[in-house]
Each structure stands twice: as structure tokens, then as C-alpha cells.
Amino acid sequence: MTVVDAESRFHVLAVDDSLIDRKLIEMLLKNSSYQVTTVDSGSKALELLGLRDESDDSSSPSSSSPDHQEIDVNLIITDYCMPGMTGYDLLKRVKGSSSLKDIPVVIMSSENVPARINRCLEDGAEEFFLKPVKLADMKKLKSHLLKRKQQQPDKTPPPHKPEEAAAASAAEATQTDGIISDCSSCSSSSKRKAAAAMEQEGLSSSPERTKPRLSSTSSGLAVET
């Protein structure tokens, strides 16, 4: 399987209340060969992930199946400042879920606030990107996606030897019953930056960003593109 084939199997959920920023991140992710689903709020992200927003009414359909993932998501990238539920709130909900806690979460923000960045990284975020995001930022996602893929256990049972299979069949024959298993919206300056970034990115790579990015990981698996 080629690197492109492997990447195309990765599904990224992008969360941002700004339409311009959503379009930009969607374009960059698709240009990097990822499958993308975009939503405009943290509560909608929780609904897709099968988690109920605590502020929603208890009769909400998503509340009937907590921790049941509606779509297969390999990574979540979310804006920090959003009305209602912030990106940090979404991060805490995902990391607090027994079934979703291993999904990598990346935070984006147009504001460079060290205390905010450190808090997100300390509480489980893999990366913190400053807006407008670049194509070079998307390449950093690859190591987190591949790391999670390697950490997932192989659920395929080992093959049985002929004598073991015969013994298992005899044991099953003696049984009569089977076993049942069981922030606020984006500022106008941020929107202008995102629009300018979309024009600059187009469908080609952009130069590496000179501004350093803080990361919670000191190293990761690198995949050549």
C-alpha cells in the first residue's frame, strides 16, 4: 500500500465556527489526501462522535447512546475560540470518554496565548496551531495518525492448529447453550488572514512557517511524501 493510499484511509473531523476557516482547513486536509468532515460547533462534533452535550436536553437523540461513535474519526482538529463550547471543552470531553480518549486532538487559535497553549497540551492536545493554518501544519498530523494506528491492537484471532480446532468443536458439541457476547466567534482580522491564506495556498505547498509551534510530543514517526 502506498503512502497516499494509507493517508486516504484517515478521517479527520474539523470543528470551527468560522465558515472561512472551515473552508481553508477542509481544502488543506483534502489536498493532503485525508477524508474530511466539517462541523461548526463543539456540540455538533459531540453528536457525530456519539457523545451528548451536557447542555442539551436529555431527550436529545444522541443522549440515548453515550460513548457510541457515529462516524469513524482518526483525528479531531478544532478551533479554540467558539461560542458555547470552546475547543478546550471539546478536548476535555473527548479525553474523558473511555471509547474516544485515544483519538488525537489538535487545537487551532488566532491568538498566541502561552498559558492557553500550555493548558491544552498538558490536558491531552497533540498540537496547537496558530491561525491561519498552513499546508505544512497538515504534514505534522501524519505522525499522530500513524502512531495511533500502530497502537491499535490487532483484533484478528490467531489461527488454531487442527488438533486444537477439533478439541474446540468437541467441547462446543457438549454445550446446550451458546455464550452471548456482548470563545467567541472569530475576529474580522482572523477572517482576513484565513481568506488571504486560502489565496496563497491554492493547491500547492507553502513555505514552512517561521513561527515555532509548540508540541506535546518531542518526536514522532516521519513519513516521506
Secondary structure as a PSIPRED ss2 file (coil, helix, strand):
# PSIPRED VFORMAT (PSIPRED V4.0)

   1 M C   1.000  0.000  0.000
   2 T C   1.000  0.000  0.000
   3 V H   0.000  1.000  0.000
   4 V H   0.000  1.000  0.000
   5 D H   0.000  1.000  0.000
   6 A H   0.000  1.000  0.000
   7 E H   0.000  1.000  0.000
   8 S H   0.000  1.000  0.000
   9 R C   1.000  0.000  0.000
  10 F C   1.000  0.000  0.000
  11 H E   0.000  0.000  1.000
  12 V E   0.000  0.000  1.000
  13 L E   0.000  0.000  1.000
  14 A E   0.000  0.000  1.000
  15 V E   0.000  0.000  1.000
  16 D C   1.000  0.000  0.000
  17 D C   1.000  0.000  0.000
  18 S C   1.000  0.000  0.000
  19 L H   0.000  1.000  0.000
  20 I H   0.000  1.000  0.000
  21 D H   0.000  1.000  0.000
  22 R H   0.000  1.000  0.000
  23 K H   0.000  1.000  0.000
  24 L H   0.000  1.000  0.000
  25 I H   0.000  1.000  0.000
  26 E H   0.000  1.000  0.000
  27 M H   0.000  1.000  0.000
  28 L H   0.000  1.000  0.000
  29 L H   0.000  1.000  0.000
  30 K H   0.000  1.000  0.000
  31 N H   0.000  1.000  0.000
  32 S C   1.000  0.000  0.000
  33 S C   1.000  0.000  0.000
  34 Y C   1.000  0.000  0.000
  35 Q E   0.000  0.000  1.000
  36 V E   0.000  0.000  1.000
  37 T E   0.000  0.000  1.000
  38 T E   0.000  0.000  1.000
  39 V E   0.000  0.000  1.000
  40 D C   1.000  0.000  0.000
  41 S C   1.000  0.000  0.000
  42 G H   0.000  1.000  0.000
  43 S H   0.000  1.000  0.000
  44 K H   0.000  1.000  0.000
  45 A H   0.000  1.000  0.000
  46 L H   0.000  1.000  0.000
  47 E H   0.000  1.000  0.000
  48 L H   0.000  1.000  0.000
  49 L H   0.000  1.000  0.000
  50 G C   1.000  0.000  0.000
  51 L C   1.000  0.000  0.000
  52 R C   1.000  0.000  0.000
  53 D C   1.000  0.000  0.000
  54 E C   1.000  0.000  0.000
  55 S C   1.000  0.000  0.000
  56 D C   1.000  0.000  0.000
  57 D C   1.000  0.000  0.000
  58 S C   1.000  0.000  0.000
  59 S C   1.000  0.000  0.000
  60 S C   1.000  0.000  0.000
  61 P H   0.000  1.000  0.000
  62 S H   0.000  1.000  0.000
  63 S H   0.000  1.000  0.000
  64 S H   0.000  1.000  0.000
  65 S C   1.000  0.000  0.000
  66 P C   1.000  0.000  0.000
  67 D C   1.000  0.000  0.000
  68 H C   1.000  0.000  0.000
  69 Q C   1.000  0.000  0.000
  70 E C   1.000  0.000  0.000
  71 I C   1.000  0.000  0.000
  72 D C   1.000  0.000  0.000
  73 V C   1.000  0.000  0.000
  74 N C   1.000  0.000  0.000
  75 L E   0.000  0.000  1.000
  76 I E   0.000  0.000  1.000
  77 I E   0.000  0.000  1.000
  78 T E   0.000  0.000  1.000
  79 D E   0.000  0.000  1.000
  80 Y C   1.000  0.000  0.000
  81 C C   1.000  0.000  0.000
  82 M C   1.000  0.000  0.000
  83 P C   1.000  0.000  0.000
  84 G C   1.000  0.000  0.000
  85 M C   1.000  0.000  0.000
  86 T C   1.000  0.000  0.000
  87 G H   0.000  1.000  0.000
  88 Y H   0.000  1.000  0.000
  89 D H   0.000  1.000  0.000
  90 L H   0.000  1.000  0.000
  91 L H   0.000  1.000  0.000
  92 K H   0.000  1.000  0.000
  93 R H   0.000  1.000  0.000
  94 V H   0.000  1.000  0.000
  95 K H   0.000  1.000  0.000
  96 G C   1.000  0.000  0.000
  97 S C   1.000  0.000  0.000
  98 S C   1.000  0.000  0.000
  99 S C   1.000  0.000  0.000
 100 L C   1.000  0.000  0.000
 101 K C   1.000  0.000  0.000
 102 D C   1.000  0.000  0.000
 103 I C   1.000  0.000  0.000
 104 P C   1.000  0.000  0.000
 105 V E   0.000  0.000  1.000
 106 V E   0.000  0.000  1.000
 107 I E   0.000  0.000  1.000
 108 M E   0.000  0.000  1.000
 109 S E   0.000  0.000  1.000
 110 S C   1.000  0.000  0.000
 111 E C   1.000  0.000  0.000
 112 N C   1.000  0.000  0.000
 113 V C   1.000  0.000  0.000
 114 P H   0.000  1.000  0.000
 115 A H   0.000  1.000  0.000
 116 R H   0.000  1.000  0.000
 117 I H   0.000  1.000  0.000
 118 N H   0.000  1.000  0.000
 119 R H   0.000  1.000  0.000
 120 C H   0.000  1.000  0.000
 121 L H   0.000  1.000  0.000
 122 E H   0.000  1.000  0.000
 123 D C   1.000  0.000  0.000
 124 G C   1.000  0.000  0.000
 125 A C   1.000  0.000  0.000
 126 E C   1.000  0.000  0.000
 127 E E   0.000  0.000  1.000
 128 F E   0.000  0.000  1.000
 129 F E   0.000  0.000  1.000
 130 L E   0.000  0.000  1.000
 131 K C   1.000  0.000  0.000
 132 P C   1.000  0.000  0.000
 133 V C   1.000  0.000  0.000
 134 K C   1.000  0.000  0.000
 135 L H   0.000  1.000  0.000
 136 A H   0.000  1.000  0.000
 137 D H   0.000  1.000  0.000
 138 M H   0.000  1.000  0.000
 139 K H   0.000  1.000  0.000
 140 K H   0.000  1.000  0.000
 141 L H   0.000  1.000  0.000
 142 K H   0.000  1.000  0.000
 143 S H   0.000  1.000  0.000
 144 H H   0.000  1.000  0.000
 145 L H   0.000  1.000  0.000
 146 L H   0.000  1.000  0.000
 147 K H   0.000  1.000  0.000
 148 R H   0.000  1.000  0.000
 149 K H   0.000  1.000  0.000
 150 Q H   0.000  1.000  0.000
 151 Q H   0.000  1.000  0.000
 152 Q C   1.000  0.000  0.000
 153 P C   1.000  0.000  0.000
 154 D C   1.000  0.000  0.000
 155 K C   1.000  0.000  0.000
 156 T C   1.000  0.000  0.000
 157 P C   1.000  0.000  0.000
 158 P C   1.000  0.000  0.000
 159 P C   1.000  0.000  0.000
 160 H C   1.000  0.000  0.000
 161 K C   1.000  0.000  0.000
 162 P H   0.000  1.000  0.000
 163 E H   0.000  1.000  0.000
 164 E H   0.000  1.000  0.000
 165 A H   0.000  1.000  0.000
 166 A H   0.000  1.000  0.000
 167 A H   0.000  1.000  0.000
 168 A H   0.000  1.000  0.000
 169 S H   0.000  1.000  0.000
 170 A H   0.000  1.000  0.000
 171 A H   0.000  1.000  0.000
 172 E H   0.000  1.000  0.000
 173 A H   0.000  1.000  0.000
 174 T C   1.000  0.000  0.000
 175 Q C   1.000  0.000  0.000
 176 T C   1.000  0.000  0.000
 177 D C   1.000  0.000  0.000
 178 G C   1.000  0.000  0.000
 179 I C   1.000  0.000  0.000
 180 I C   1.000  0.000  0.000
 181 S C   1.000  0.000  0.000
 182 D C   1.000  0.000  0.000
 183 C C   1.000  0.000  0.000
 184 S C   1.000  0.000  0.000
 185 S C   1.000  0.000  0.000
 186 C C   1.000  0.000  0.000
 187 S C   1.000  0.000  0.000
 188 S H   0.000  1.000  0.000
 189 S H   0.000  1.000  0.000
 190 S H   0.000  1.000  0.000
 191 K H   0.000  1.000  0.000
 192 R H   0.000  1.000  0.000
 193 K H   0.000  1.000  0.000
 194 A H   0.000  1.000  0.000
 195 A H   0.000  1.000  0.000
 196 A H   0.000  1.000  0.000
 197 A H   0.000  1.000  0.000
 198 M H   0.000  1.000  0.000
 199 E H   0.000  1.000  0.000
 200 Q H   0.000  1.000  0.000
 201 E H   0.000  1.000  0.000
 202 G C   1.000  0.000  0.000
 203 L C   1.000  0.000  0.000
 204 S C   1.000  0.000  0.000
 205 S C   1.000  0.000  0.000
 206 S C   1.000  0.000  0.000
 207 P C   1.000  0.000  0.000
 208 E C   1.000  0.000  0.000
 209 R C   1.000  0.000  0.000
 210 T C   1.000  0.000  0.000
 211 K C   1.000  0.000  0.000
 212 P C   1.000  0.000  0.000
 213 R C   1.000  0.000  0.000
 214 L C   1.000  0.000  0.000
 215 S E   0.000  0.000  1.000
 216 S C   1.000  0.000  0.000
 217 T C   1.000  0.000  0.000
 218 S C   1.000  0.000  0.000
 219 S C   1.000  0.000  0.000
 220 G C   1.000  0.000  0.000
 221 L C   1.000  0.000  0.000
 222 A C   1.000  0.000  0.000
 223 V C   1.000  0.000  0.000
 224 E C   1.000  0.000  0.000
 225 T C   1.000  0.000  0.000
